[in-house]
Amino acid sequence: MDTLRKIELEKFNNRIALEMGMKIVELASQRNQKIAVEVCRVNHTVFLFVDDTLPADKHNWLRRKANVAKHFEESSLSVKNDLAQGSMTLETTFALDTTHYLAKGGAIPLFVKNAGMIGVITVSGLKDTEDHQLIIDALQGVFF
């Protein structure tokens, strides 16, 4: 399992966000996985897909995982693992409200070289480690 902390790109725009989202949806479909995926710039959504079979609260899971990746500027899976290894929690250690933050795998921040963090890509619907790995499997070798 790859614990990738961030994805670094040469460039990023809305077309790239669309292509990333579609790659993830296509791979999940090939694997018969039911997922939700969101690709966001820092302040707005560029791509959003939620499989028809998923509950309406998946938007909330996407938002909460993405908030962790934005706040810490590393993948939500890395944050989850760091919290567990350090016997820390989002609430007590960082004063983050768990109604807005969720340290489960599935959100990876997007960086542009020499520019910093520009967005987050998030998947939900599988086990959190599988959400994280789906992003990597779909995008590695194509976008990074």
C-alpha positions as CSV (number, residue, x, y, z in Angstrom):
1,M,0.0,0.0,0.0
2,D,1.4,3.3,-1.1
3,T,1.1,6.0,1.6
4,L,1.6,8.9,-0.9
5,R,1.4,12.2,1.0
6,K,0.7,14.5,-2.0
7,I,0.5,14.6,-5.8
8,E,2.9,17.1,-7.4
9,L,2.0,18.2,-11.0
10,E,3.7,20.4,-13.6
11,K,0.5,22.3,-14.1
12,F,-3.2,22.1,-13.2
13,N,-6.4,23.5,-14.7
14,N,-10.1,22.5,-14.9
15,R,-9.6,20.2,-17.9
16,I,-6.9,18.3,-15.9
17,A,-9.3,18.1,-13.0
18,L,-12.0,16.6,-15.2
19,E,-9.6,14.1,-16.7
20,M,-8.4,13.0,-13.3
21,G,-12.0,12.6,-12.0
22,M,-13.0,10.6,-15.1
23,K,-9.9,8.3,-14.8
24,I,-10.9,7.4,-11.2
25,V,-14.5,6.8,-12.2
26,E,-13.5,4.6,-15.1
27,L,-11.1,2.5,-13.0
28,A,-13.7,2.1,-10.2
29,S,-16.2,1.0,-12.8
30,Q,-13.8,-1.5,-14.3
31,R,-13.3,-2.9,-10.8
32,N,-17.1,-2.8,-10.0
33,Q,-16.4,-0.4,-7.2
34,K,-19.1,2.1,-6.1
35,I,-17.5,5.4,-5.2
36,A,-17.9,9.1,-4.9
37,V,-15.0,11.3,-6.2
38,E,-14.4,15.1,-6.0
39,V,-11.6,17.1,-7.5
40,C,-11.4,20.6,-6.0
41,R,-9.3,23.7,-6.4
42,V,-8.7,25.2,-3.0
43,N,-12.0,27.0,-2.8
44,H,-14.4,25.3,-5.4
45,T,-15.3,22.0,-6.8
46,V,-14.3,21.3,-10.4
47,F,-15.4,17.6,-10.7
48,L,-18.0,15.7,-8.6
49,F,-19.4,12.2,-9.1
50,V,-21.4,10.1,-6.7
51,D,-22.5,6.6,-7.7
52,D,-26.3,6.2,-7.7
53,T,-26.0,3.4,-5.1
54,L,-24.3,5.5,-2.4
55,P,-26.1,7.3,0.4
56,A,-26.7,11.0,0.2
57,D,-24.2,11.7,3.0
58,K,-21.2,10.8,0.8
59,H,-20.8,14.6,0.0
60,N,-20.2,15.1,3.7
61,W,-17.5,12.3,3.8
62,L,-15.8,13.9,0.8
63,R,-15.8,17.3,2.4
64,R,-14.5,16.2,5.7
65,K,-11.7,14.1,4.3
66,A,-10.7,17.0,1.9
67,N,-10.7,19.4,4.8
68,V,-8.0,17.2,6.6
69,A,-5.9,17.1,3.4
70,K,-6.2,20.9,3.0
71,H,-5.5,21.7,6.7
72,F,-2.4,19.5,7.0
73,E,-1.3,19.7,3.3
74,E,-0.8,15.9,3.2
75,S,-3.0,12.9,2.5
76,S,-5.8,12.1,4.9
77,L,-4.4,8.6,5.2
78,S,-1.0,10.0,6.2
79,V,-2.7,12.2,8.8
80,K,-4.7,9.2,10.1
81,N,-1.5,7.1,10.4
82,D,0.4,10.0,12.1
83,L,-2.4,10.5,14.6
84,A,-2.5,6.8,15.5
85,Q,1.3,6.6,15.8
86,G,1.4,9.7,18.0
87,S,-1.6,8.8,20.1
88,M,-3.2,12.0,19.0
89,T,-6.7,13.0,17.8
90,L,-8.0,15.8,15.6
91,E,-10.2,17.1,18.5
92,T,-7.8,17.1,21.4
93,T,-4.5,17.7,19.7
94,F,-5.5,20.1,16.9
95,A,-8.9,21.5,18.2
96,L,-10.6,20.4,14.9
97,D,-14.3,19.7,15.0
98,T,-15.0,16.2,13.6
99,T,-18.2,17.4,12.0
100,H,-15.9,19.2,9.6
101,Y,-12.7,17.0,9.6
102,L,-12.3,13.3,9.1
103,A,-8.9,11.6,9.3
104,K,-9.6,8.6,7.1
105,G,-7.8,7.7,3.9
106,G,-9.1,9.0,0.5
107,A,-8.1,12.6,0.1
108,I,-4.7,13.6,-1.4
109,P,-3.7,17.2,-1.9
110,L,-2.6,18.5,-5.3
111,F,0.4,20.6,-5.6
112,V,1.9,22.4,-8.6
113,K,5.7,22.5,-8.7
114,N,7.0,25.9,-7.5
115,A,3.5,27.1,-6.7
116,G,2.3,25.0,-3.7
117,M,-1.0,23.4,-2.9
118,I,-3.8,24.1,-5.4
119,G,-6.4,21.6,-4.6
120,V,-7.5,18.2,-3.3
121,I,-8.7,15.0,-4.9
122,T,-11.0,12.8,-2.7
123,V,-12.6,9.4,-3.0
124,S,-15.1,7.8,-0.7
125,G,-17.2,4.6,-0.8
126,L,-14.6,1.9,-0.2
127,K,-12.4,1.1,2.8
128,D,-10.4,4.2,3.5
129,T,-7.1,2.6,2.4
130,E,-8.8,1.4,-0.8
131,D,-10.1,5.0,-1.4
132,H,-6.5,6.3,-1.2
133,Q,-5.1,3.5,-3.4
134,L,-7.7,4.0,-6.1
135,I,-6.6,7.6,-6.6
136,I,-3.0,6.4,-6.9
137,D,-3.8,3.4,-9.2
138,A,-5.9,5.6,-11.5
139,L,-3.5,8.6,-11.8
140,Q,0.0,7.3,-11.4
141,G,1.9,7.1,-14.6
142,V,-0.6,9.5,-16.3
143,F,-0.6,12.6,-14.2
144,F,2.4,12.0,-11.9
